[in-house]
Amino acid sequence: MHRNIVVGWIVAGSALFGACDEAEYHEVPGPPEEPRVVHVSVYGSDKTGDGTLGRPLETVREALTMVGPGDVIRLGGGDFYESVDVAVSGSPEAPITIEGTRGSSNELRTRLHAGELVDPETWTEHTGFGPVVYRNTSWASTPEQMVVDGRFVPRVHHANAHLLPLPSVLGFSPLEDIVVNYNEPTGPTVKFWQVIEGVYGAKKNSGITYMRLADGRDPRQSIVSVSSKPAISIKAAHVTVRGLNIDGGKYGVEVTGSAAHHVVLEGNIIAHGTRRVQIGAGAHDVTVRNNTIEMRGMTVAPGAWTGGLSDAADFNREYLYMYFKYVAGPSDTSDDRSIMLEGESLDQPVRDIVIEGNTVVDGLIALEVNFATNVEVQNNHFSNFSSGCLGLRPGALDLYFHDNVVENANFGVRPHNLGGDGGHRAYIYRNHFYLDEVTPAKKRAGTHVVLHADFSVDANMQDHVQTVNPEIYIYQNSFIGGIRGFSMPTYERLEDPFWLSGLVIVNNLISAYRPWGGNHQFDNPEFVGAFDGNWVGGGFAEAPCSQPGPIPKPTECDPRWDGRTYASMFWYNRPLPEPAPPEYPLWFDREGMGGRNQIARGSYVSRDDAADPNADVDAAVHNNGIDLSVRFLTNQKKFGPLPGMNTGYFGGSAPDIGAVQFAE
């Protein structure tokens, strides 16, 4: 903002002090005007305060009634207990800013907590489900978020309230631990309270909320808060939120509605809620930048588990996944997302979203995209997710996921409902995907890319007819460790040869225990647009075993299979095929598609080497990729140039394979 200064001068006159024939006046920009700062303090007052530093307000809610374009709401240090609805807009040149206070070490000193503190005396002990269950009748409907001593308590959704009395499911029982047996007799056992450290819930509209904590402690000795609102809900334009520790809400920050645009969330810590950041209902031009986004729940640490089958830790993470999938939410989808992009339809998507420089840790799903267009996800660090990192639903169009680090996610990328109405178009490149490395002493868990298609059937069991060909481009990535590089479960529709002709997998470094796990029918090159220029290492073999049950011991594998594989996640529930299928799809072979894949059976690349431009990696990684900055031919099809692959992006005679261009 600037103040304008009027400047005038005489252009003609009959005498020095005589009458002027003409004068001109011009406005020129003055010095920038200082933004108005409205101060909010835990010691302030909405009744007597005026927003000045000496007389601050008490709530952000009141401060929002006093601001306009270019103004700043500055919160002092301390804990503020309120939910904030932002409905007043700034302007393109002068956004409204809500910001916290930092300490001498740049730490965040302002906490915005959406929860309402619970009076300890409102909890009473309830004997119906056991001696350490407590009840509260303070709320007509069950709160959607409950936080105990800084960590949120997983909820039993009211649609699953019939499970409440069953100790085998939820542990509303005496203090002794409940044991959950996996895959008897060979599988380990998991104790419920080692996974879920507290639960709460109620039957719908009962007016009674029940809670139990794992150690049986009395909630009257803890700080408990509840909420059914987002901590911050933004329904306006040109708004910036920065430097706040945001927690305690149903969601962390919600940006919603077509009136919400040009919103920036930066430099915050955002925790709790089934969605830490929710962008939906037509919001557009939203930037989520340099935040720390974390689950902070009363659960075991999340992470990869599929295929681990080695110790209780894997099953703890699996149990956590199952709880949030089937108990905590109203349906059979994981009810926990760090960032959710959720448009209404193809005609009403969220659009023009930038997610960059964030640290996103712990949860079920890091980022899910549904009816969103033009989304750029770059330079983020994602870690510890028991469902996965990037979920792509139909309607995810023009998504660019690049230069990220993904580690310890049960799946790295999972396009859902491939071929479903709405389609997919995503570009996934130059990322580092890390799971447990393959060594004899370490377990292996997690799959880097899961290709998922969930076709419905009608009453006559006829398959849904595919009308959209998805486009998924996966290139110049490094996939290190884990049980599988790529996977396609056996229940997918495989009869239609065009439905993955838009899947392009080129120039990737794939170093997993098994580079492929999926249906053996997935061999026809027509199923895939391109698989070329990749370095593929790993053990390959996934031989069926004679041991019955879902967890056969590797030492009991049937020698008749001679290392060949029925490479399905679910082979143990199906008849063994005759003859044995190949150990990986035919198009993995060097001679399969474009003839430029490097197959390195039994070889692996470590995480350190994959990220080090000076590392001494397999020579086949060097100068053996395809130049993706120009049009290229593979599998008798032309592709490219691909986004992010500018002319000269490699230094040798050809690109190196993987996320790093190694030093010459």
C-alpha positions in Angstrom: 0.0 0.0 0.0 1.2 3.5 -0.8 0.1 7.0 0.1 -0.2 9.3 -3.0 1.3 12.8 -2.8 -0.1 15.6 -5.0 2.6 17.7 -6.7 1.8 20.9 -8.6 3.8 23.5 -10.5 3.3 26.7 -12.5 3.5 26.4 -16.2 2.8 30.0 -17.2 2.3 33.4 -15.6 2.4 37.1 -16.3 4.6 38.0 -13.4 6.5 36.3 -10.6 3.5 36.7 -8.2 0.9 37.4 -10.9 -2.0 35.3 -12.0 -1.2 31.9 -13.4 -2.4 31.0 -16.9 -2.3 27.2 -16.2 -1.2 24.8 -13.5 -0.7 21.0 -13.6 -1.1 18.6 -10.7 0.1 15.0 -10.6 -0.2 12.2 -8.1 3.1 10.3 -7.5 3.5 7.2 -5.3 4.6 8.1 -1.8 6.6 5.8 0.5 5.0 2.4 1.3 2.3 2.6 4.0 3.0 0.3 6.9 0.4 -2.5 7.1 -2.0 -2.2 10.0 -1.3 -4.7 12.7 -4.1 -6.0 14.9 -2.6 -7.6 18.0 -4.2 -10.6 19.8 -3.0 -11.8 23.1 -3.9 -14.4 25.7 -4.0 -11.5 28.1 -6.2 -9.3 25.8 -9.9 -8.5 25.9 -12.5 -8.3 23.1 -14.5 -5.9 25.3 -11.9 -3.3 26.2 -9.2 -4.0 23.6 -8.8 -2.1 20.4 -6.1 -4.3 18.7 -3.1 -2.1 19.5 0.0 -3.5 21.1 -1.0 -1.9 24.4 -4.6 -2.9 24.2 -4.7 -6.3 22.4 -7.8 -8.3 21.6 -8.4 -11.7 23.0 -9.6 -13.7 20.0 -8.8 -14.0 16.3 -12.5 -14.1 15.7 -12.9 -10.5 17.0 -9.8 -9.3 15.1 -11.2 -10.5 11.8 -14.1 -8.0 12.2 -11.6 -5.2 12.2 -9.3 -6.0 9.2 -9.3 -5.3 5.5 -6.8 -5.8 2.6 -3.2 -5.5 3.6 -3.8 -5.8 7.4 -2.0 -8.3 9.7 -3.5 -10.2 12.6 -0.5 -10.9 14.9 -1.0 -13.4 17.7 1.4 -13.2 20.7 2.9 -16.2 22.4 0.8 -18.8 24.3 -2.2 -21.1 23.7 -5.3 -19.7 22.0 -8.4 -22.0 22.3 -10.7 -21.2 19.4 -11.9 -22.2 16.0 -11.3 -19.6 13.3 -13.6 -18.9 10.3 -12.0 -16.6 7.8 -14.6 -15.0 5.5 -13.1 -11.6 4.9 -10.8 -11.2 1.8 -7.7 -9.3 1.0 -6.7 -8.2 -2.4 -4.1 -9.4 -5.0 -1.7 -6.6 -3.9 -2.6 -6.7 -0.2 -3.5 -10.0 1.3 -4.8 -10.4 4.8 -2.2 -12.2 7.0 -2.7 -14.2 10.2 0.6 -14.9 11.9 2.1 -16.1 15.1 5.1 -15.1 17.1 8.5 -16.7 17.0 11.1 -17.0 19.7 14.8 -16.2 19.7 15.6 -19.5 18.0 12.9 -19.0 15.4 10.7 -21.5 17.2 6.9 -21.1 17.0 5.5 -19.7 20.2 1.9 -19.4 19.2 -0.5 -22.3 19.4 -4.0 -22.2 18.0 -6.0 -25.1 19.4 -9.5 -25.7 18.1 -10.6 -27.8 21.0 -12.9 -26.9 23.9 -11.3 -27.8 27.2 -13.4 -30.4 29.0 -14.2 -29.9 32.7 -12.6 -32.9 34.4 -15.5 -33.3 36.7 -17.8 -34.2 33.8 -16.2 -37.6 33.4 -17.6 -40.4 35.4 -16.5 -44.0 35.6 -18.7 -46.5 33.7 -18.9 -50.2 34.6 -20.8 -51.4 31.6 -17.8 -52.0 29.5 -15.2 -52.5 32.2 -13.8 -50.7 35.3 -11.6 -48.3 33.4 -14.1 -46.9 30.8 -15.3 -43.4 31.4 -18.4 -41.6 30.1 -19.4 -38.0 29.5 -22.8 -36.6 28.8 -21.7 -33.0 28.0 -22.3 -33.2 24.3 -25.6 -33.9 22.4 -23.6 -35.5 19.5 -20.2 -37.2 19.7 -17.2 -34.8 19.2 -15.3 -35.4 16.0 -11.9 -34.9 17.6 -10.7 -35.6 21.1 -7.2 -34.7 22.3 -5.7 -36.0 25.5 -2.5 -34.5 26.7 -1.5 -33.3 23.3 -2.3 -36.4 21.3 -5.6 -37.2 19.5 -7.6 -40.3 20.5 -8.8 -42.5 17.6 -12.5 -42.4 17.3 -15.1 -45.2 16.8 -17.4 -43.8 14.1 -21.0 -43.9 15.1 -21.7 -46.1 12.0 -19.6 -48.7 13.8 -21.0 -48.1 17.3 -22.4 -51.7 17.4 -18.7 -52.7 17.9 -18.4 -50.8 21.1 -19.4 -53.6 23.5 -17.1 -56.1 21.8 -13.8 -56.3 23.7 -12.3 -58.4 20.9 -12.6 -55.5 18.6 -12.2 -52.3 20.6 -11.0 -53.3 24.0 -13.7 -51.7 26.0 -13.0 -54.3 28.7 -11.0 -54.7 31.9 -7.5 -53.4 32.1 -5.8 -56.7 31.0 -4.5 -56.5 27.4 -6.5 -57.9 24.6 -4.5 -60.2 22.3 -5.2 -60.2 18.5 -4.0 -63.3 16.8 -2.7 -63.1 13.2 -2.6 -66.0 10.9 -2.6 -68.8 13.5 -0.7 -70.9 14.2 2.5 -69.4 12.7 1.7 -65.7 12.9 2.7 -63.4 15.8 0.2 -62.0 18.2 -0.6 -58.3 18.6 -1.9 -56.7 21.8 -4.6 -54.2 21.1 -3.3 -51.6 23.5 0.1 -51.7 22.0 -1.3 -50.4 18.8 -4.2 -48.1 19.8 -3.5 -46.3 23.1 -7.0 -44.9 23.5 -10.4 -45.0 22.0 -13.7 -43.1 22.3 -17.1 -43.2 20.6 -20.8 -43.3 21.1 -24.0 -44.5 19.5 -25.4 -41.9 17.3 -27.5 -39.2 19.1 -27.2 -41.1 22.4 -25.7 -38.1 24.1 -23.2 -40.4 25.9 -19.5 -40.5 24.9 -17.3 -43.3 26.1 -13.5 -43.3 26.4 -10.8 -45.6 27.5 -7.1 -45.0 27.7 -4.6 -47.8 27.3 -3.0 -47.6 30.7 -6.4 -47.3 32.4 -5.6 -43.8 33.7 -8.4 -41.5 34.8 -9.1 -38.7 32.2 -9.8 -36.4 35.1 -6.0 -36.4 35.6 -5.4 -35.3 32.0 -6.0 -32.2 29.8 -8.8 -33.2 27.5 -10.3 -31.1 24.7 -12.9 -31.9 22.0 -13.9 -30.3 18.8 -16.2 -30.8 15.7 -14.8 -27.9 13.7 -11.6 -27.2 11.7 -9.0 -25.2 13.6 -9.0 -22.7 10.8 -11.6 -22.6 8.0 -10.9 -20.3 5.1 -13.7 -19.3 2.7 -12.2 -16.1 1.4 -9.5 -14.9 -1.1 -6.0 -13.5 -0.7 -5.4 -14.8 2.8 -2.0 -15.9 4.3 -1.6 -18.0 7.5 1.9 -18.4 8.8 3.9 -19.2 11.8 1.2 -20.9 13.9 1.1 -24.2 15.7 -2.3 -25.4 14.7 -4.0 -28.4 16.3 -7.0 -29.9 18.1 -9.6 -29.6 15.3 -11.7 -31.9 13.2 -9.4 -30.7 10.4 -6.3 -28.7 10.8 -6.8 -26.1 8.1 -9.7 -26.2 5.7 -9.8 -24.1 2.5 -13.2 -24.6 0.9 -15.5 -23.1 -1.7 -15.0 -21.3 -4.9 -14.6 -18.0 -3.0 -11.5 -19.4 -1.4 -8.5 -18.7 -3.7 -5.0 -17.3 -3.6 -4.6 -18.7 -0.1 -1.1 -19.4 1.3 -0.3 -21.7 4.3 3.4 -21.4 5.2 5.7 -22.1 8.0 3.1 -23.7 10.3 3.0 -26.8 12.3 -0.3 -28.5 11.6 -1.4 -31.6 13.7 -4.5 -33.6 14.6 -7.7 -34.1 12.7 -8.7 -36.7 10.2 -7.3 -34.3 7.6 -4.5 -32.0 8.6 -5.0 -29.9 5.4 -8.3 -30.1 3.5 -8.7 -28.2 0.2 -12.1 -28.7 -1.4 -15.4 -27.6 -2.9 -14.0 -25.5 -5.8 -11.1 -23.8 -3.9 -8.3 -22.8 -6.3 -4.8 -21.1 -6.3 -3.8 -22.5 -2.9 -0.2 -22.8 -1.8 0.9 -25.1 1.0 4.6 -24.3 1.7 7.3 -25.1 4.2 5.0 -26.5 6.9 5.4 -29.4 9.2 2.3 -31.6 9.0 2.0 -34.5 11.5 -0.5 -37.0 12.9 0.4 -36.8 16.6 -2.1 -39.6 17.6 -2.4 -42.1 20.4 -1.2 -44.9 18.2 1.8 -47.0 17.4 4.2 -45.4 14.9 2.8 -45.8 11.4 4.7 -47.2 8.5 5.1 -49.9 5.8 3.9 -53.4 6.6 2.8 -55.3 3.4 5.0 -58.3 2.8 7.0 -57.8 6.0 5.6 -60.9 7.8 8.6 -60.9 10.1 7.8 -59.5 13.5 5.0 -57.9 15.6 6.0 -54.4 14.5 4.8 -55.1 11.0 1.5 -56.4 12.3 1.1 -53.5 14.6 1.2 -51.2 11.6 -1.2 -53.4 9.7 -3.6 -53.4 12.6 -3.4 -49.6 12.8 -4.2 -49.5 9.0 -7.2 -51.8 9.6 -8.5 -49.8 12.5 -8.6 -46.5 10.6 -10.0 -48.3 7.5 -12.8 -50.2 9.1 -13.5 -48.7 12.5 -12.5 -45.0 12.7 -14.3 -43.9 9.6 -17.8 -44.2 8.2 -16.8 -46.4 5.3 -14.0 -48.8 4.3 -11.5 -46.1 3.3 -8.7 -45.0 5.5 -10.0 -42.2 7.7 -6.8 -40.3 8.1 -5.1 -38.0 5.5 -2.4 -35.5 6.0 -3.4 -33.5 2.9 -6.7 -34.0 1.0 -7.5 -32.4 -2.3 -11.2 -33.0 -2.9 -13.1 -31.4 -5.7 -16.8 -31.9 -6.3 -16.6 -33.3 -9.9 -14.8 -32.9 -13.1 -16.7 -29.7 -13.7 -16.0 -28.4 -10.1 -12.5 -29.5 -9.2 -10.0 -27.9 -6.9 -7.3 -26.5 -9.2 -4.0 -24.7 -9.3 -2.6 -26.1 -6.1 1.1 -26.0 -5.1 2.4 -28.2 -2.3 6.1 -27.6 -1.7 8.9 -27.8 0.8 6.8 -29.5 3.5 7.7 -32.1 6.0 4.8 -34.5 6.3 5.1 -37.3 8.9 3.0 -40.1 10.4 -0.5 -41.1 9.4 -2.4 -43.4 7.1 -2.3 -41.4 3.8 0.0 -38.5 3.1 -1.7 -37.0 0.1 -4.9 -38.0 -1.6 -6.1 -36.3 -4.8 -9.7 -36.5 -6.1 -11.1 -34.3 -8.8 -8.2 -31.9 -8.8 -6.4 -30.3 -11.7 -3.0 -28.6 -12.2 -1.5 -29.7 -8.9 2.3 -29.4 -8.3 3.8 -31.4 -5.5 7.6 -30.7 -5.2 10.5 -30.8 -2.8 8.5 -32.4 0.1 9.6 -35.0 2.6 7.0 -37.7 3.3 7.6 -40.4 5.9 5.8 -43.1 7.9 2.4 -43.9 6.4 0.6 -47.2 7.0 -1.6 -46.9 4.0 0.5 -44.9 1.6 2.0 -41.6 0.3 0.2 -40.5 -2.9 -3.3 -41.7 -3.7 -4.7 -40.7 -7.0 -8.5 -41.0 -7.4 -10.3 -40.5 -10.8 -10.3 -36.9 -11.7 -6.7 -36.3 -10.7 -5.6 -34.5 -13.9 -2.3 -32.8 -14.6 -0.7 -33.7 -11.3 3.1 -33.1 -11.2 4.8 -35.1 -8.3 8.5 -34.5 -8.5 11.7 -34.0 -6.5 10.2 -35.5 -3.3 11.5 -37.9 -0.8 9.1 -40.7 0.2 10.1 -43.2 2.9 8.5 -45.9 5.0 5.1 -45.7 3.2 3.2 -48.9 2.7 2.8 -47.8 -0.9 4.5 -44.9 -2.5 2.1 -44.2 -5.3 -1.3 -45.8 -5.7 -3.5 -44.7 -8.7 -7.0 -45.9 -7.6 -9.8 -47.0 -9.9 -7.7 -46.9 -13.1 -10.1 -46.6 -16.0 -12.9 -45.2 -13.8 -14.9 -42.2 -14.8 -12.9 -39.0 -14.6 -9.6 -40.4 -15.7 -6.1 -39.9 -14.4 -3.2 -37.8 -15.8 -0.2 -37.7 -13.6 3.6 -37.1 -14.0 5.7 -38.7 -11.3 9.4 -38.0 -11.8 12.8 -37.4 -10.1 11.6 -38.7 -6.7 13.4 -40.9 -4.2 11.3 -43.7 -2.8 12.8 -45.5 0.2 11.7 -48.6 2.0 13.7 -51.1 4.2 16.7 -52.1 2.1 17.2 -55.7 1.0 19.7 -57.4 3.3 19.5 -60.9 4.9 19.2 -59.3 8.3 16.4 -57.0 7.6 12.7 -57.5 7.0 11.2 -56.2 3.8 7.9 -54.4 3.7 6.0 -52.1 1.5 5.4 -51.6 -2.3 6.5 -48.6 -4.2 3.8 -48.4 -6.9 0.4 -50.2 -6.7 -1.8 -50.1 -9.8 -5.3 -50.5 -8.7 -8.6 -50.9 -10.6 -11.8 -51.6 -8.8 -14.4 -52.2 -11.5 -17.9 -52.7 -10.4 -20.2 -55.5 -11.7 -23.9 -55.4 -12.4 -26.5 -57.9 -11.2 -25.4 -60.3 -14.0 -21.8 -60.1 -12.9 -20.8 -58.2 -16.0 -17.7 -56.0 -15.7 -18.0 -52.3 -15.8 -17.0 -51.1 -19.3 -14.0 -48.8 -19.3 -14.4 -45.5 -21.1 -11.4 -43.6 -20.0 -7.7 -44.5 -20.6 -5.6 -43.3 -17.7 -2.3 -41.6 -18.3 0.3 -42.3 -15.7 3.9 -41.3 -16.5 6.6 -42.6 -14.1 10.1 -41.6 -15.0 13.6 -40.8 -13.7 12.7 -42.1 -10.1 14.7 -44.2 -7.7 12.7 -47.0 -6.0 14.9 -48.5 -3.2 14.1 -51.4 -0.9 10.8 -52.9 0.1 9.1 -56.1 -0.9 8.0 -55.0 -4.4 8.8 -52.3 -6.9 5.5 -52.5 -8.8 2.4 -54.5 -8.0 -0.9 -55.2 -9.6 -3.2 -57.5 -7.5 -5.0 -60.4 -9.2 -8.5 -59.1 -8.8 -8.1 -56.4 -11.4 -9.7 -56.4 -14.8 -7.1 -57.6 -17.3 -9.1 -58.6 -20.4 -9.2 -55.2 -22.0 -5.8 -54.6 -23.6 -6.1 -50.8 -23.9 -6.8 -49.8 -20.3 -3.1 -49.3 -19.4 -1.8 -48.1 -22.7 -1.3 -44.7 -21.1 1.1 -46.2 -18.4 4.6 -45.1 -19.2 7.5 -46.4 -17.0 10.9 -45.2 -18.2 14.4 -44.5 -16.9 13.6 -45.7 -13.3 16.0 -47.4 -10.9 14.1 -50.3 -9.4 15.9 -52.1 -6.6 13.4 -54.1 -4.5 13.3 -57.6 -3.2 10.9 -58.3 -6.0 10.6 -55.7 -8.8 7.2 -57.0 -9.7 4.3 -58.6 -7.8 1.0 -59.1 -9.6 -1.1 -61.1 -11.9 0.9 -63.3 -14.3 -1.5 -62.5 -17.1 -0.1 -59.0 -17.2 2.4 -59.9 -19.8 1.0 -58.6 -23.1 2.9 -55.4 -24.1 -0.4 -53.9 -25.3 -1.3 -53.6 -21.6 1.4 -51.0 -21.1 2.3 -47.9 -23.0 6.0 -48.2 -22.3 8.4 -49.9 -20.0 11.9 -49.1 -21.2 15.2 -47.6 -20.1 14.8 -49.0 -16.5 17.5 -50.6 -14.3 15.7 -53.6 -12.6 17.5 -55.4 -9.8 16.2 -57.7 -7.1 15.5 -61.3 -6.3 12.6 -61.8 -8.8 11.6 -65.2 -7.5 8.4 -65.5 -5.6 7.9 -69.3 -5.7 4.7 -70.8 -4.3 5.2 -73.0 -1.3 3.7 -76.2 -0.1 3.0 -74.9 3.4 -0.8 -74.2 3.6 -2.1 -70.9 5.0 -1.5 -67.3 4.3 2.1 -67.1 5.7 4.1 -70.0 4.2 7.7 -70.3 5.4 10.3 -69.6 2.7 12.1 -72.7 3.6 9.1 -74.8 2.6 8.8 -73.5 -0.9 8.0 -76.3 -3.4 11.2 -77.1 -5.3 9.2 -78.1 -8.4 8.7 -74.5 -9.3 12.5 -74.0 -9.8 12.5 -70.3 -8.9 9.6 -69.4 -11.2 6.8 -67.4 -9.7 3.2 -66.9 -9.4 3.8 -63.3 -8.5 0.5 -62.4 -6.8 0.0 -60.8 -3.5 -2.9 -63.2 -3.0 -1.5 -66.4 -4.6 -2.0 -68.4 -1.4 -5.8 -68.2 -1.7 -5.9 -69.4 -5.3 -5.2 -72.6 -7.2 -1.6 -72.9 -8.3 -1.3 -72.3 -12.1 0.0 -74.9 -14.6 2.4 -74.3 -16.1 4.3 -71.9 -13.8 4.0 -68.3 -15.1 7.2 -66.2 -15.7 8.8 -64.6 -12.7 8.1 -61.1 -14.0 6.1 -59.7 -16.9 7.6 -60.3 -20.3 8.0 -56.5 -20.8 10.5 -56.3 -18.0 12.9 -58.2 -20.1 15.6 -56.3 -22.0 14.2 -57.6 -25.2 10.6 -57.1 -24.2 9.6 -53.6 -25.3 12.2 -51.1 -26.3 15.1 -53.4 -25.6 16.8 -50.8 -23.3 16.0 -52.1 -19.9 19.0 -53.2 -17.7 18.1 -56.5 -15.9 20.4 -57.1 -12.9 19.2 -60.3 -11.2 20.3 -60.5 -7.6 21.8 -57.0 -7.6 20.7 -54.1 -5.5 21.5 -50.4 -5.1 21.6 -49.0 -1.6 19.8 -45.9 -0.4 23.1 -44.0 0.1 24.4 -44.8 -3.4 21.1 -44.0 -5.1 21.2 -40.5 -3.6 24.9 -39.8 -4.1 25.9 -38.2 -7.4 29.4 -39.5 -6.8 28.5 -43.0 -5.9 30.0 -46.1 -7.6 26.8 -47.7 -8.7 26.2 -50.4 -11.3 27.8 -49.2 -14.5 24.6 -50.1 -16.3 22.9 -47.1 -14.6 25.2 -44.7 -16.4 24.3 -43.3 -19.8 21.7 -45.9 -20.5 18.5 -43.9 -20.1 16.3 -42.5 -22.8 16.4 -38.7 -23.6 13.0 -37.6 -22.3 13.5 -34.0 -23.3 12.6 -34.9 -26.9 10.1 -37.2 -28.5 11.1 -40.8 -28.2 9.9 -44.1 -29.7 9.3 -47.2 -27.6 7.0 -50.2 -27.9 6.1 -48.9 -31.4 4.7 -45.7 -29.8 5.9 -42.1 -29.6 6.0 -40.2 -26.3 7.4 -37.0 -25.0 8.9 -34.6 -24.4 8.0 -35.2 -20.8 7.5 -32.4 -18.1 10.5 -31.5 -16.1 13.0 -32.9 -18.6 14.5 -29.8 -20.1 17.1 -29.9 -22.8 20.5 -30.7 -21.3 19.2 -32.2 -18.1 21.9 -34.9 -18.2 25.6 -34.4 -18.7 26.7 -37.6 -20.4 25.9 -39.2 -23.8 22.5 -40.2 -22.4 20.6 -39.8 -19.2 21.6 -41.9 -16.1 18.8 -44.1 -14.9 17.0 -43.0 -11.7 16.4 -39.8 -9.8 20.1 -38.6 -9.8 22.3 -37.7 -12.7 25.6 -39.2 -11.5 28.9 -37.4 -11.8 30.9 -38.2 -14.9 
